[in-house]
Amino acid sequence: MASISRLGHVGIHVRDLERSKEFYRDLLGLEVTDEDPGMGMVFMSARPQVEHHELLLCGGRERVGDDLVVQQISFRCDSLSDVIEYYKKLKENAVEIDMVVSHGNAVGIYFYDPDHNRCEVYWGTGLTARQPFLDDVDLTEPIEAIMARLEASVAAHGADGYVNQEFLAKQDLAPA
């Protein structure tokens, strides 16, 4: 049976990305592990050698309003099989799925809870990929095929980061 091993990270929308980055870095001591000012994203961790990011800061809170503060709540799984099992369970229970994605260093399913808070279950691949890294993944494929495609994608794009624009367009996630 699929299970969550721990809370992985939380993403929040902020009004002033630089101010928030300085607060969490300089006052609380988190380390910036990756950032993309163009996309308005800063990835931070207290344990970067263990967890790429425990906090994700996303700009644009003024665009989405005060009602939307939580960007995501992410739960880490111990295996890709757990993520696949959650995918099946979410589909069987007609849960609204936002996207199924490869981040290179993780494979995740983004979905909404009953109050429409965005959540994620994910598995860390053990691969290194600069963030943001966003590519599609088909969890109906055999695990070997998923891993082969993931490894090829990270080998090609992991050092620079990668955002599959076709995937974004299909998901209606392209930056405004």
C-alpha beads as a LAMMPS data file, in Angstrom:
LAMMPS data file: protein, C-alpha beads

176 atoms
175 bonds

1 atom types
1 bond types

-500.0 500.0 xlo xhi
-500.0 500.0 ylo yhi
-500.0 500.0 zlo zhi

Masses

1 110.0

Atoms # bond

1 1 1 0.000 0.000 0.000
2 1 1 1.307 3.455 -0.912
3 1 1 2.404 5.648 1.947
4 1 1 3.745 9.103 2.688
5 1 1 7.138 9.057 4.398
6 1 1 7.259 12.743 5.433
7 1 1 6.356 16.287 4.566
8 1 1 8.699 17.246 1.757
9 1 1 8.251 20.958 1.141
10 1 1 5.792 23.825 1.168
11 1 1 5.467 26.501 -1.476
12 1 1 4.045 29.916 -0.724
13 1 1 3.126 32.926 -2.850
14 1 1 4.879 36.118 -1.752
15 1 1 4.436 39.793 -2.649
16 1 1 8.145 40.683 -2.840
17 1 1 10.316 37.746 -3.865
18 1 1 13.660 39.391 -3.071
19 1 1 12.505 40.562 0.366
20 1 1 11.175 37.107 1.212
21 1 1 14.346 35.424 -0.059
22 1 1 16.455 37.695 2.164
23 1 1 14.191 37.008 5.171
24 1 1 14.377 33.231 4.900
25 1 1 18.064 33.227 3.942
26 1 1 19.512 35.926 6.201
27 1 1 17.226 35.683 9.220
28 1 1 16.323 31.988 9.305
29 1 1 19.473 30.616 7.675
30 1 1 17.957 28.706 4.755
31 1 1 20.203 28.202 1.740
32 1 1 19.139 29.120 -1.781
33 1 1 19.495 25.888 -3.762
34 1 1 18.104 27.182 -7.082
35 1 1 16.253 30.197 -8.368
36 1 1 14.724 31.523 -11.541
37 1 1 13.935 35.234 -11.326
38 1 1 12.168 35.117 -14.705
39 1 1 9.681 32.562 -13.436
40 1 1 9.603 34.169 -9.983
41 1 1 10.797 31.090 -8.072
42 1 1 13.324 30.611 -5.255
43 1 1 14.067 27.118 -3.899
44 1 1 15.458 27.006 -0.321
45 1 1 16.581 24.326 2.114
46 1 1 17.969 23.943 5.611
47 1 1 19.447 20.580 4.517
48 1 1 20.348 20.915 0.824
49 1 1 22.410 17.716 0.861
50 1 1 19.281 15.823 2.001
51 1 1 16.361 17.766 0.485
52 1 1 16.779 20.025 -2.564
53 1 1 14.150 22.388 -1.191
54 1 1 11.919 22.487 1.843
55 1 1 10.525 25.910 0.982
56 1 1 9.543 27.248 -2.426
57 1 1 8.938 30.978 -2.712
58 1 1 6.782 32.009 -5.672
59 1 1 6.260 35.607 -6.694
60 1 1 2.939 36.940 -7.828
61 1 1 0.859 37.017 -4.682
62 1 1 -0.442 40.443 -5.722
63 1 1 -1.700 38.842 -8.952
64 1 1 -3.517 35.972 -7.277
65 1 1 -4.858 37.886 -4.283
66 1 1 -4.633 37.368 -0.575
67 1 1 -6.874 34.303 -0.685
68 1 1 -4.137 32.274 -2.350
69 1 1 -1.142 32.047 -0.043
70 1 1 -0.227 28.361 -0.163
71 1 1 1.334 27.465 -3.487
72 1 1 1.534 23.750 -2.611
73 1 1 1.909 21.239 0.211
74 1 1 4.173 18.397 -0.852
75 1 1 4.455 14.934 0.641
76 1 1 7.447 12.721 -0.077
77 1 1 7.086 9.016 -0.872
78 1 1 9.789 6.356 -0.623
79 1 1 9.293 4.888 -4.099
80 1 1 8.032 5.556 -7.593
81 1 1 5.624 2.659 -7.021
82 1 1 4.026 4.666 -4.177
83 1 1 3.511 7.640 -6.501
84 1 1 1.993 5.390 -9.167
85 1 1 -0.346 3.849 -6.591
86 1 1 -1.430 7.323 -5.428
87 1 1 -2.050 8.270 -9.055
88 1 1 -4.404 5.315 -9.453
89 1 1 -6.125 6.064 -6.129
90 1 1 -6.618 9.745 -6.986
91 1 1 -8.064 8.855 -10.404
92 1 1 -10.367 6.199 -8.894
93 1 1 -11.706 8.754 -6.414
94 1 1 -12.222 11.482 -9.049
95 1 1 -9.766 13.843 -7.338
96 1 1 -8.908 16.861 -9.486
97 1 1 -5.353 16.402 -10.748
98 1 1 -3.469 19.542 -11.735
99 1 1 -0.502 17.821 -13.408
100 1 1 1.772 14.799 -13.409
101 1 1 5.346 15.954 -13.817
102 1 1 9.029 15.153 -13.798
103 1 1 11.232 17.669 -12.021
104 1 1 14.279 15.591 -12.970
105 1 1 15.152 15.141 -9.304
106 1 1 11.583 14.049 -8.534
107 1 1 8.399 12.668 -10.062
108 1 1 5.227 14.212 -8.697
109 1 1 1.472 14.405 -8.930
110 1 1 -0.120 17.768 -8.183
111 1 1 -3.752 17.604 -7.090
112 1 1 -6.343 19.535 -5.083
113 1 1 -7.754 18.757 -1.665
114 1 1 -11.478 19.333 -0.916
115 1 1 -10.795 23.028 -0.150
116 1 1 -8.867 23.387 -3.406
117 1 1 -5.446 23.665 -1.753
118 1 1 -2.847 22.325 -4.152
119 1 1 -1.000 19.276 -2.849
120 1 1 1.711 17.048 -4.264
121 1 1 2.922 13.515 -3.652
122 1 1 6.381 12.896 -5.060
123 1 1 9.368 10.577 -5.089
124 1 1 12.966 11.796 -5.212
125 1 1 14.744 10.161 -8.163
126 1 1 18.287 10.586 -6.840
127 1 1 19.185 12.441 -10.043
128 1 1 20.476 16.007 -10.054
129 1 1 18.590 18.576 -12.099
130 1 1 18.716 22.344 -11.875
131 1 1 15.318 23.763 -10.942
132 1 1 12.916 24.679 -12.278
133 1 1 12.791 21.486 -14.324
134 1 1 9.384 20.593 -15.700
135 1 1 8.596 17.768 -18.105
136 1 1 5.698 15.422 -18.605
137 1 1 5.710 11.850 -17.344
138 1 1 3.236 9.053 -18.026
139 1 1 2.589 7.066 -14.856
140 1 1 0.668 4.428 -16.812
141 1 1 3.924 3.264 -18.424
142 1 1 6.059 0.504 -16.870
143 1 1 8.531 1.788 -14.252
144 1 1 11.502 0.837 -16.458
145 1 1 10.166 2.989 -19.319
146 1 1 9.458 5.912 -16.983
147 1 1 12.984 5.755 -15.574
148 1 1 14.637 5.447 -19.005
149 1 1 12.816 8.539 -20.271
150 1 1 13.539 10.437 -17.050
151 1 1 17.256 9.583 -17.106
152 1 1 17.530 10.644 -20.763
153 1 1 15.762 13.935 -20.054
154 1 1 18.027 14.707 -17.075
155 1 1 21.141 13.748 -19.065
156 1 1 20.098 16.186 -21.789
157 1 1 18.814 19.076 -19.652
158 1 1 19.658 18.551 -15.975
159 1 1 22.647 20.903 -15.819
160 1 1 20.725 23.882 -17.181
161 1 1 17.172 23.216 -16.036
162 1 1 14.363 22.529 -18.447
163 1 1 10.817 23.673 -18.903
164 1 1 8.924 21.757 -21.577
165 1 1 6.872 24.561 -23.149
166 1 1 4.539 22.130 -24.959
167 1 1 3.776 20.452 -21.639
168 1 1 3.140 23.846 -20.013
169 1 1 0.790 24.868 -22.789
170 1 1 -1.198 21.628 -22.403
171 1 1 -1.411 22.206 -18.652
172 1 1 -2.244 25.911 -19.084
173 1 1 0.803 26.767 -16.955
174 1 1 2.702 29.035 -19.326
175 1 1 3.956 32.191 -17.596
176 1 1 1.827 35.277 -18.263

Bonds

1 1 1 2
2 1 2 3
3 1 3 4
4 1 4 5
5 1 5 6
6 1 6 7
7 1 7 8
8 1 8 9
9 1 9 10
10 1 10 11
11 1 11 12
12 1 12 13
13 1 13 14
14 1 14 15
15 1 15 16
16 1 16 17
17 1 17 18
18 1 18 19
19 1 19 20
20 1 20 21
21 1 21 22
22 1 22 23
23 1 23 24
24 1 24 25
25 1 25 26
26 1 26 27
27 1 27 28
28 1 28 29
29 1 29 30
30 1 30 31
31 1 31 32
32 1 32 33
33 1 33 34
34 1 34 35
35 1 35 36
36 1 36 37
37 1 37 38
38 1 38 39
39 1 39 40
40 1 40 41
41 1 41 42
42 1 42 43
43 1 43 44
44 1 44 45
45 1 45 46
46 1 46 47
47 1 47 48
48 1 48 49
49 1 49 50
50 1 50 51
51 1 51 52
52 1 52 53
53 1 53 54
54 1 54 55
55 1 55 56
56 1 56 57
57 1 57 58
58 1 58 59
59 1 59 60
60 1 60 61
61 1 61 62
62 1 62 63
63 1 63 64
64 1 64 65
65 1 65 66
66 1 66 67
67 1 67 68
68 1 68 69
69 1 69 70
70 1 70 71
71 1 71 72
72 1 72 73
73 1 73 74
74 1 74 75
75 1 75 76
76 1 76 77
77 1 77 78
78 1 78 79
79 1 79 80
80 1 80 81
81 1 81 82
82 1 82 83
83 1 83 84
84 1 84 85
85 1 85 86
86 1 86 87
87 1 87 88
88 1 88 89
89 1 89 90
90 1 90 91
91 1 91 92
92 1 92 93
93 1 93 94
94 1 94 95
95 1 95 96
96 1 96 97
97 1 97 98
98 1 98 99
99 1 99 100
100 1 100 101
101 1 101 102
102 1 102 103
103 1 103 104
104 1 104 105
105 1 105 106
106 1 106 107
107 1 107 108
108 1 108 109
109 1 109 110
110 1 110 111
111 1 111 112
112 1 112 113
113 1 113 114
114 1 114 115
115 1 115 116
116 1 116 117
117 1 117 118
118 1 118 119
119 1 119 120
120 1 120 121
121 1 121 122
122 1 122 123
123 1 123 124
124 1 124 125
125 1 125 126
126 1 126 127
127 1 127 128
128 1 128 129
129 1 129 130
130 1 130 131
131 1 131 132
132 1 132 133
133 1 133 134
134 1 134 135
135 1 135 136
136 1 136 137
137 1 137 138
138 1 138 139
139 1 139 140
140 1 140 141
141 1 141 142
142 1 142 143
143 1 143 144
144 1 144 145
145 1 145 146
146 1 146 147
147 1 147 148
148 1 148 149
149 1 149 150
150 1 150 151
151 1 151 152
152 1 152 153
153 1 153 154
154 1 154 155
155 1 155 156
156 1 156 157
157 1 157 158
158 1 158 159
159 1 159 160
160 1 160 161
161 1 161 162
162 1 162 163
163 1 163 164
164 1 164 165
165 1 165 166
166 1 166 167
167 1 167 168
168 1 168 169
169 1 169 170
170 1 170 171
171 1 171 172
172 1 172 173
173 1 173 174
174 1 174 175
175 1 175 176
